């Protein structure tokens, strides 16, 4: 299996960076009891799909089992992207299997984005942690892009030395 090109990795970082910002904003609207636009609901569906992929990647790593409806490579990629932001949630996740916690986050995002009823206290807590995760994902995406850019600059400058 070939290694993805730097351009593909950069595109993924950019896509997940945008997703993380938009998902965080939409979840904040839910917590502030504001209604969501159709676009925001689509963003939350993408965020939910990402959280499910992370959950499935964690399950694959921990048990060796994967869901036949998902691509195991995509699930592992999603888990890899989630590792750095997950550090911010260590205290919250402590003792809970990562796969289960990400499934809980995905379920909360789905139920709150499709419901007009008030958000439960438990969902508020999970959604607050989901916001924290997406903030970490955004920071991680920026850091990855910055490091790649710096590395490309240094490599290019070395050619002139």
Buried (B, 14 or more C-beta within 10 A) or exposed (E): EEEEEEEEBBEBBBEBBBBBBBBBEBBEBBBEEEEBEEEBEBBBBBBBBBBBBBBBBBBBBEEEEBBEEBBBEBBBBBBEBBEBBBEBBEEBBEEEBBBEBBBBBBBBBBBBBEEEEEBEEEBBEBBBBBBBBBBBBBBBBBEBBEEBEEEEEEEEEEEEE
